[in-house]
Amino acid sequence: MPVISAPHAFNEGSLFVDLESIFGYRLYLKCEGFNFAGSIKLKAANEMVESAERDGTLKPDSVLVESSSGNLGVALSMIAASKGYRFLCVTDPRCNLSTKLLMEALGSQVHVVTDLDENGGFLGTRLEYLRALCASDDRYVWLSQYTNAGNWRAHYRTTAPEIAGHFPRLDVLFVGTGTAGTLMGCARWFREWHRPVRIVAVDSAGSVAFGGPPGRRMIPGLGMSMRPPLLDESYVDEVIRVEEADTIRTCHRLARRGFLFGGSTGTVVSAATEWLARQDARELTAVAIAPDLGERYLDTVYQTNWLQDLYGEQLLDSAGMPDPAWDEGPAPRAPGRRHRP
């Protein structure tokens, strides 16, 4: 059992879930949510902060600032609290309430922008706010996860070797695409490996990361309203775009089997099962990366009213929501002491 003195010193990198009994394919899910930040973003956050410390960009009186839809903001909040830095996260209305509250509980300040950018998202507005903030005071240090090479280097050093160590005969890897840090770190590492691995990038429908028209996206995590500066498509073999309705159905299907994962995981698993259904997958070894767990999505992906308002009754039926009849009839009697007359 490890003994640590800083929260970012612990990260479980060797846990995989075999999904064959749920989806019928030999698909292994790499679970990245078991650390004190609760997501894969701890790796990138730690790499970027330590790099900024080494090169002197980050000083004791610096104020860390970053744009995040949630998970990186939590990771930076945790690291900032541990190291004694102030941190300001710039986010938007799609950020889960629980995520915002968690950042504030860790001592961070959260600023929510509400104006849409030219692509119908909020990213451009968040970046404009950060640029103005940094121009106003040189104490602000913007790590810029969208352009920072430390973002992909973290996964080149950790995530990809962790997968290869458990699956030396890996055939295909499914990676969700937001900033493209995880995707590019893993893709670069496997490009240099001793055998070919097919890299399938997973994106949300409505994202413009790989081109195409922008569309409504309500689940934070994957997708971008601009092309990710870190993205190099020459390392990607295939791209699959997933509708949010399919993300939600997959999340609920996993939950019905006791695995509560976040929206990004639902998107990646949905893409992986779709891809495997089109292949002769019996001899393939496939891994998908689960960026986080599902607790931060209880008021969105797993909340009936939120789903009904945004997607309608039909999705609730197909997502496998609990049957209201479960609530009918008398409640089971709680166990208690028996009294003799």
C-alpha positions in Angstrom: 0.0 0.0 0.0 1.5 3.4 -1.0 2.0 6.1 1.6 1.8 9.6 0.1 2.2 13.2 1.3 0.7 15.0 -1.7 -2.7 14.1 -3.4 -1.2 14.0 -6.9 1.3 11.4 -5.9 -1.4 8.6 -6.2 -2.9 7.5 -9.5 -4.2 4.0 -10.2 -3.0 3.2 -13.7 -3.5 -0.6 -13.9 -7.2 -1.1 -13.5 -9.1 -2.5 -16.5 -12.7 -3.7 -16.8 -13.6 -6.5 -19.2 -16.8 -5.4 -20.9 -17.4 -8.7 -22.9 -20.2 -9.8 -20.6 -22.1 -6.5 -21.1 -21.5 -5.8 -24.8 -20.5 -9.1 -26.3 -17.0 -8.0 -27.5 -13.6 -8.5 -26.1 -13.2 -4.9 -25.1 -11.2 -3.8 -22.1 -11.9 -0.4 -20.4 -8.9 1.4 -18.8 -10.3 3.2 -15.8 -8.5 6.5 -15.1 -10.9 7.8 -12.4 -9.2 6.4 -9.4 -7.1 9.2 -8.1 -7.8 12.2 -5.8 -8.7 14.4 -8.8 -11.1 11.7 -10.1 -10.0 11.7 -13.8 -7.3 11.2 -16.3 -6.7 15.0 -16.3 -4.5 14.6 -13.2 -1.7 13.4 -15.5 -1.8 16.4 -17.8 -2.2 18.8 -14.9 0.7 17.5 -13.0 3.0 17.4 -16.1 2.1 21.0 -17.1 2.5 22.4 -13.6 5.8 20.7 -13.0 7.1 21.9 -16.4 6.1 25.5 -15.6 7.9 25.2 -12.3 11.0 23.9 -13.9 11.3 26.6 -16.5 10.5 29.4 -14.0 7.2 30.4 -15.5 5.4 29.5 -12.3 6.5 31.5 -9.2 5.3 31.5 -5.6 3.2 34.6 -6.1 1.7 33.3 -9.5 -2.0 32.8 -10.0 -2.8 29.7 -12.1 -5.5 30.3 -14.7 -7.0 27.8 -17.1 -10.0 27.1 -19.3 -11.8 23.8 -18.5 -15.2 22.2 -18.9 -14.5 20.4 -15.6 -12.0 17.7 -15.0 -8.8 19.6 -15.7 -10.2 22.3 -13.5 -10.6 19.9 -10.6 -7.1 18.4 -11.2 -5.5 21.9 -11.2 -7.6 22.9 -8.1 -6.2 19.9 -6.2 -2.6 20.5 -7.3 -2.8 24.2 -6.6 -4.2 23.6 -3.1 -1.5 21.1 -2.4 1.3 23.4 -3.6 0.0 26.6 -2.2 -1.0 28.4 -5.5 -4.1 30.3 -6.2 -6.2 29.0 -9.1 -8.9 30.5 -11.3 -10.9 28.2 -13.6 -12.8 29.7 -16.5 -15.7 27.5 -17.5 -19.2 27.7 -19.0 -22.8 26.7 -18.2 -22.2 23.1 -19.3 -19.9 22.5 -16.5 -21.5 20.1 -14.0 -22.7 21.8 -10.8 -20.9 19.1 -8.7 -17.6 19.9 -10.5 -17.9 23.6 -9.9 -18.7 23.0 -6.2 -15.7 20.6 -6.0 -13.3 23.2 -7.4 -14.6 25.8 -5.0 -14.3 23.4 -2.1 -10.6 23.0 -2.9 -10.2 26.8 -2.7 -10.3 27.7 -6.3 -12.2 30.6 -7.9 -14.6 29.7 -10.8 -15.7 32.1 -13.5 -18.5 31.1 -15.8 -18.8 32.7 -19.2 -22.2 32.8 -20.8 -21.7 34.2 -24.3 -21.5 31.8 -27.2 -18.6 32.0 -29.6 -18.9 32.1 -33.4 -19.1 28.3 -33.6 -22.0 28.1 -31.2 -19.8 26.9 -28.3 -18.2 28.7 -25.3 -14.6 27.8 -25.9 -13.8 31.0 -27.9 -15.4 33.1 -25.2 -13.4 31.4 -22.5 -10.1 31.9 -24.3 -10.9 35.6 -24.9 -11.5 36.1 -21.2 -8.2 34.4 -20.3 -6.2 36.5 -22.8 -7.6 39.7 -21.3 -6.9 38.4 -17.8 -3.3 37.6 -18.6 -2.8 41.0 -20.3 -4.1 42.8 -17.2 -1.5 41.3 -14.7 1.7 39.3 -15.3 1.1 37.3 -12.1 -1.5 35.2 -14.1 0.0 32.1 -15.5 -2.1 30.4 -18.2 -0.9 26.8 -18.8 -3.0 26.5 -22.0 -3.9 22.8 -22.1 -4.9 23.3 -25.7 -1.3 24.1 -26.9 0.9 22.9 -24.0 3.0 19.9 -25.1 3.0 18.7 -21.5 -0.6 17.7 -22.1 0.3 14.9 -24.6 3.7 14.1 -23.0 1.9 13.1 -19.9 0.2 10.3 -21.7 3.2 9.4 -23.8 5.1 8.8 -20.5 2.3 7.0 -18.6 -1.0 6.1 -20.2 0.2 4.4 -23.3 3.0 2.3 -21.6 0.4 1.3 -18.9 -1.8 -0.1 -21.6 1.0 -1.9 -23.5 2.2 -3.5 -20.3 -1.1 -5.2 -19.8 -1.9 -5.9 -23.4 1.3 -6.7 -25.4 -0.9 -8.0 -28.3 -3.1 -4.9 -28.5 -4.9 -4.5 -31.9 -7.0 -1.3 -31.5 -7.2 1.6 -29.1 -10.2 3.9 -28.7 -9.4 7.3 -27.4 -11.8 10.2 -26.8 -10.9 13.6 -28.3 -11.1 16.9 -26.4 -7.9 18.8 -26.4 -6.3 15.7 -28.1 -3.7 15.4 -25.4 -4.5 11.8 -24.5 -5.0 10.9 -28.1 -1.7 12.3 -29.3 0.3 11.0 -26.4 -0.9 7.5 -26.9 -0.8 7.6 -30.7 2.8 8.9 -30.7 3.9 6.2 -28.3 2.2 3.3 -30.2 3.6 4.6 -33.5 7.0 3.9 -32.1 6.1 0.5 -30.6 7.2 -2.8 -32.1 3.9 -3.8 -33.6 1.0 -1.8 -35.3 -1.9 -0.7 -33.2 -5.0 0.9 -34.9 -5.8 4.3 -33.3 -9.5 5.2 -33.4 -10.2 8.7 -32.3 -13.7 9.3 -30.8 -15.4 12.6 -31.0 -18.8 14.0 -30.1 -21.3 14.8 -32.8 -21.5 18.5 -33.2 -17.8 18.9 -32.4 -15.6 20.6 -35.1 -12.3 19.0 -33.9 -12.1 16.9 -37.1 -14.0 19.3 -39.3 -17.7 19.4 -40.1 -20.5 21.8 -39.0 -20.9 22.7 -35.3 -23.9 21.4 -33.4 -25.4 21.4 -30.0 -23.3 19.6 -27.3 -24.6 19.4 -23.8 -22.3 16.8 -22.2 -18.9 18.2 -21.1 -15.6 16.4 -21.7 -15.2 15.5 -25.3 -15.5 17.6 -28.4 -14.3 21.1 -29.3 -15.7 24.2 -31.0 -12.4 24.7 -32.7 -9.7 22.4 -34.2 -7.4 21.2 -31.3 -3.9 22.8 -31.9 -2.3 19.6 -30.5 -4.1 17.4 -33.1 -2.0 15.7 -35.8 -4.3 13.5 -37.8 -1.4 11.6 -39.4 -1.3 9.6 -36.2 -5.0 8.7 -36.4 -6.3 5.8 -38.4 -10.0 6.4 -38.0 -12.5 8.9 -36.5 -15.9 8.0 -35.1 -18.5 10.6 -34.1 -21.0 9.7 -31.5 -24.5 11.3 -30.9 -25.2 12.3 -27.4 -28.2 10.0 -27.3 -25.9 7.1 -27.8 -23.6 8.3 -25.1 -26.5 8.4 -22.6 -27.8 5.0 -23.6 -24.3 3.5 -23.1 -23.8 5.2 -19.8 -27.1 3.8 -18.5 -26.4 0.3 -19.9 -23.1 0.3 -17.9 -24.9 1.6 -14.8 -27.5 -1.2 -15.0 -24.5 -3.5 -14.6 -23.1 -1.6 -11.6 -20.5 0.5 -13.5 -21.1 4.2 -13.1 -19.0 6.1 -15.6 -19.0 9.6 -17.0 -20.3 11.0 -20.2 -16.9 10.8 -22.0 -16.7 7.1 -21.2 -20.2 6.5 -22.5 -19.1 8.2 -25.8 -15.9 6.1 -26.2 -17.5 2.8 -25.3 -20.4 3.5 -27.7 -17.9 4.2 -30.5 -15.9 1.1 -29.6 -18.9 -1.3 -29.7 -20.1 0.2 -33.0 -16.7 -0.3 -34.5 -16.3 -3.8 -33.2 -19.8 -4.7 -34.5 -18.6 -3.9 -38.0 -15.5 -6.1 -37.7 -14.7 -9.8 -37.4 -13.7 -8.9 -33.8 -13.4 -12.4 -32.3 -9.6 -12.4 -32.6 -9.0 -8.7 -31.8 -7.8 -7.3 -28.5 -9.4 -3.8 -28.0 -8.9 -1.2 -25.3 -10.9 1.9 -24.7 -9.9 4.7 -22.2 -12.4 5.8 -19.5 -11.4 9.3 -18.5 -13.5 9.5 -15.3 -16.3 8.0 -13.2 -20.0 9.0 -13.1 -20.6 10.8 -9.8 -20.1 14.2 -11.3 -22.8 13.5 -13.9 -25.6 12.6 -11.5 -27.3 15.9 -12.1 -27.0 15.5 -15.9 -26.5 12.2 -17.7 -28.2 10.3 -14.8 -30.9 12.8 -14.0 -34.3 12.1 -15.4 -35.6 15.7 -15.6 -32.4 17.0 -17.3 -32.6 14.2 -19.9 -36.3 14.7 -20.5 -35.9 18.4 -21.0 -33.1 18.1 -23.5 -33.8 14.8 -25.3 -37.4 13.9 -24.7 -39.3 10.9 -23.4 -38.2 8.6 -26.2 -34.6 8.7 -25.0 -35.6 7.9 -21.5 -37.3 4.8 -22.6 -34.3 3.6 -24.8 -31.7 4.5 -22.2 -33.1 1.9 -19.8 -34.2 4.3 -17.0 -35.6 2.7 -13.9 -39.2 1.6 -14.3 -41.6 3.9 -12.3 -43.5 0.8 -11.2 -40.6 0.1 -8.9 -42.0 2.8 -6.7 -45.4 1.3 -6.5 -46.6 -0.8 -3.6 -45.5 -0.9 0.0 -41.9 -0.4 0.9 -40.1 -3.4 2.3 -40.2 -3.6 6.1 -36.9 -2.6 7.6 -35.3 -5.2 9.8 -35.7 -4.6 13.5 -35.9 -6.3 16.9 -38.7 -8.8 17.3 -40.9 -8.2 20.4 -42.7 -11.0 22.1 -46.3 -10.3 23.3 
